[in-house]
Amino acid sequence: MSTHAEVETAVTADWGGGTLPYRIGHKKLGMWLFIVSDALTFSALLIGYSYARLASNQWPTPFKFSPSILFSTTMTLCLLSSSFTMVMAVKASAHGNRRAARRWIGGTMLGGLLFLVLHLYEWNHLISEGLKPFSLPKEWLERWPQASPLFGATFFAITGLHMFHVFTGFCYLGIVALTIRKRTHEDVEVSGLYWHFVDLVWMFVFPMIYLLSVDFKG
């Protein structure tokens, strides 16, 4: 037995898990590196948003509980449900049931599509009210005369980037579902990592952008 084989056998025996602890597929490693880098991007945006909010003399709180917060909560439930279906897709793939995995991935895509449709509807509503990246609606300025015009810029930048990630994930899952027979379990698992990351980011965006801007007096 070669020296390398002896060392590998010894480490595997000590670990007791049947595989080396640091062995990971290149696809999964690449996805983890992407997630870490993308998490830094969203962290920078959210930190910038927090700084702009704290530095402003007056920050608008325009979102009424009904329908704005209820509407955004429905969007959140769509993403949470899609995370559950993604978990089931990975589980089905792990058991070799490709048909079930494809169905669960389809359910995940449906949740993502509903989120996108609802979010675009909300964007259209805010734009029709007069919200732009560097200007606020007249009604908002009447209530908050010293409001920072950066509200629109931060809102559209953060939610827009997140929507782009959801759309990318929707396309990614569609490719995996269509070619499920040619895919390995690792492919399904890696797509699940991406989708769970997108959902996790929204769990920070939702309270910081929406819940902290609830209009309690409206």
C-alpha positions as CSV (number, residue, x, y, z in Angstrom):
1,M,0.0,0.0,0.0
2,S,1.4,3.4,-0.9
3,T,2.1,6.1,1.6
4,H,-0.7,8.3,0.3
5,A,-3.2,5.4,0.6
6,E,-2.1,4.6,4.1
7,V,-2.5,8.2,5.2
8,E,-6.0,8.4,3.6
9,T,-7.0,5.2,5.3
10,A,-5.8,6.3,8.6
11,V,-7.5,9.7,8.4
12,T,-10.8,8.1,7.3
13,A,-10.6,5.6,10.1
14,D,-10.0,8.3,12.7
15,W,-12.8,10.4,11.2
16,G,-15.3,7.5,11.3
17,G,-17.5,9.0,8.7
18,G,-16.4,7.0,5.8
19,T,-15.1,10.0,3.9
20,L,-12.5,12.7,4.5
21,P,-13.9,15.6,6.4
22,Y,-12.7,18.3,4.0
23,R,-13.6,16.5,0.8
24,I,-16.1,18.6,-1.1
25,G,-17.2,18.7,-4.8
26,H,-15.9,21.5,-6.9
27,K,-19.5,22.6,-7.8
28,K,-20.5,22.9,-4.1
29,L,-17.3,24.7,-3.2
30,G,-17.8,27.1,-6.1
31,M,-21.3,27.8,-4.9
32,W,-20.2,28.4,-1.3
33,L,-17.6,30.9,-2.5
34,F,-20.2,32.7,-4.6
35,I,-22.6,32.8,-1.6
36,V,-19.9,34.3,0.7
37,S,-19.0,36.9,-1.9
38,D,-22.6,37.8,-2.6
39,A,-23.4,37.9,1.1
40,L,-20.7,40.6,1.4
41,T,-22.4,42.5,-1.4
42,F,-25.8,42.5,0.3
43,S,-24.2,43.3,3.7
44,A,-22.5,46.4,2.2
45,L,-25.8,47.5,0.7
46,L,-27.7,47.0,3.9
47,I,-25.0,48.8,5.9
48,G,-25.2,51.7,3.5
49,Y,-28.9,51.8,3.8
50,S,-28.7,51.8,7.6
51,Y,-26.1,54.6,7.5
52,A,-28.3,56.7,5.1
53,R,-31.3,56.2,7.4
54,L,-29.5,57.1,10.6
55,A,-27.8,60.1,9.0
56,S,-31.0,61.5,7.6
57,N,-32.9,64.2,9.5
58,Q,-36.2,62.5,8.5
59,W,-36.7,59.1,7.0
60,P,-40.0,58.3,5.4
61,T,-42.1,55.6,6.9
62,P,-44.7,55.2,4.1
63,F,-45.8,51.5,4.3
64,K,-49.2,51.1,5.9
65,F,-49.9,47.9,7.6
66,S,-52.8,47.2,5.2
67,P,-52.2,46.6,2.4
68,S,-48.4,47.3,2.2
69,I,-47.1,45.1,5.0
70,L,-49.7,42.4,4.5
71,F,-48.7,42.4,0.8
72,S,-45.0,42.1,1.6
73,T,-45.7,39.4,4.2
74,T,-47.5,37.4,1.5
75,M,-44.4,37.7,-0.7
76,T,-42.3,36.5,2.3
77,L,-44.6,33.5,2.8
78,C,-44.1,32.6,-0.9
79,L,-40.4,32.5,-0.5
80,L,-40.5,30.5,2.7
81,S,-42.8,28.0,1.1
82,S,-40.4,27.7,-1.8
83,S,-37.6,26.9,0.6
84,F,-39.7,24.0,2.0
85,T,-40.3,22.6,-1.5
86,M,-36.6,23.0,-2.3
87,V,-35.7,20.9,0.8
88,M,-38.2,18.3,-0.4
89,A,-36.6,18.3,-3.8
90,V,-33.1,17.7,-2.4
91,K,-34.5,14.9,-0.2
92,A,-36.2,13.3,-3.2
93,S,-33.0,13.5,-5.2
94,A,-31.0,12.0,-2.3
95,H,-33.3,9.0,-2.5
96,G,-32.9,8.7,-6.3
97,N,-36.5,9.8,-7.0
98,R,-35.9,12.1,-9.9
99,R,-39.6,12.6,-10.8
100,A,-40.4,13.7,-7.4
101,A,-37.4,16.0,-7.3
102,R,-38.6,17.6,-10.6
103,R,-42.1,18.1,-9.2
104,W,-40.7,19.7,-6.0
105,I,-38.4,21.9,-8.0
106,G,-41.4,23.0,-10.0
107,G,-43.2,24.0,-6.8
108,T,-40.1,26.0,-5.8
109,M,-40.1,27.8,-9.1
110,L,-43.8,28.6,-8.7
111,G,-43.1,30.2,-5.3
112,G,-40.3,32.3,-6.8
113,L,-42.5,33.3,-9.7
114,L,-45.3,34.4,-7.4
115,F,-42.8,36.5,-5.4
116,L,-41.5,38.2,-8.6
117,V,-45.1,39.0,-9.8
118,L,-46.1,40.4,-6.5
119,H,-42.9,42.4,-6.2
120,L,-43.2,43.9,-9.6
121,Y,-46.8,44.8,-8.9
122,E,-45.6,46.6,-5.8
123,W,-42.9,48.4,-7.7
124,N,-45.4,49.6,-10.3
125,H,-47.7,50.9,-7.5
126,L,-44.8,52.9,-5.9
127,I,-43.6,54.3,-9.2
128,S,-47.2,55.3,-10.1
129,E,-47.3,57.2,-6.8
130,G,-44.2,59.2,-7.8
131,L,-41.4,57.3,-6.1
132,K,-38.1,57.5,-8.0
133,P,-34.5,56.7,-7.2
134,F,-33.7,60.2,-6.1
135,S,-37.1,61.9,-5.6
136,L,-40.1,61.3,-3.4
137,P,-43.8,61.6,-4.1
138,K,-45.4,65.0,-3.3
139,E,-47.6,63.4,-0.7
140,W,-44.6,62.0,1.1
141,L,-42.9,65.4,1.1
142,E,-45.9,67.0,2.6
143,R,-45.7,64.6,5.6
144,W,-41.9,64.5,5.8
145,P,-40.6,67.9,4.5
146,Q,-37.0,67.1,5.4
147,A,-37.1,63.5,4.1
148,S,-34.0,62.1,2.5
149,P,-34.4,61.5,-1.3
150,L,-32.2,58.4,-0.9
151,F,-35.1,56.4,0.2
152,G,-36.0,55.5,-3.4
153,A,-32.4,54.8,-4.4
154,T,-31.8,52.4,-1.5
155,F,-35.2,50.7,-1.9
156,F,-34.9,50.1,-5.6
157,A,-31.2,49.1,-5.4
158,I,-31.6,46.5,-2.6
159,T,-35.0,45.0,-3.7
160,G,-34.0,45.2,-7.3
161,L,-30.8,43.3,-6.8
162,H,-32.7,40.7,-4.7
163,M,-35.3,40.3,-7.4
164,F,-32.5,39.8,-10.0
165,H,-31.2,36.9,-7.8
166,V,-34.7,35.4,-7.6
167,F,-35.1,35.6,-11.3
168,T,-31.7,34.0,-11.8
169,G,-32.6,31.3,-9.4
170,F,-35.8,30.7,-11.2
171,C,-33.9,30.2,-14.5
172,Y,-31.3,28.1,-12.8
173,L,-33.9,25.7,-11.2
174,G,-35.7,25.5,-14.6
175,I,-32.5,24.2,-16.3
176,V,-31.9,21.7,-13.5
177,A,-35.5,20.5,-13.7
178,L,-35.5,20.1,-17.4
179,T,-32.2,18.1,-17.3
180,I,-32.8,16.3,-14.1
181,R,-32.0,12.9,-15.6
182,K,-28.6,14.0,-16.6
183,R,-27.9,15.7,-13.3
184,T,-26.3,14.2,-10.2
185,H,-27.6,14.7,-6.7
186,E,-24.8,17.3,-6.1
187,D,-26.3,19.4,-8.9
188,V,-29.7,19.5,-7.2
189,E,-28.1,20.2,-3.8
190,V,-26.0,23.1,-5.2
191,S,-29.1,24.7,-6.7
192,G,-30.8,24.3,-3.3
193,L,-27.9,26.1,-1.7
194,Y,-28.4,29.1,-4.0
195,W,-32.1,29.2,-3.5
196,H,-31.9,29.0,0.3
197,F,-29.3,31.9,0.2
198,V,-31.7,34.0,-1.8
199,D,-34.5,33.3,0.8
200,L,-32.1,34.1,3.7
201,V,-31.2,37.5,2.2
202,W,-34.9,38.4,2.0
203,M,-35.2,37.6,5.8
204,F,-32.9,40.6,6.3
205,V,-34.3,42.8,3.6
206,F,-37.9,42.4,4.7
207,P,-37.6,43.7,8.3
208,M,-35.0,46.4,7.5
209,I,-36.8,47.8,4.4
210,Y,-40.4,47.2,5.2
211,L,-41.1,46.5,8.9
212,L,-38.9,49.5,10.0
213,S,-40.8,51.7,7.7
214,V,-44.3,51.0,8.9
215,D,-46.7,54.0,8.9
216,F,-48.3,53.7,12.4
217,K,-49.9,57.1,12.1
218,G,-51.4,56.8,8.6
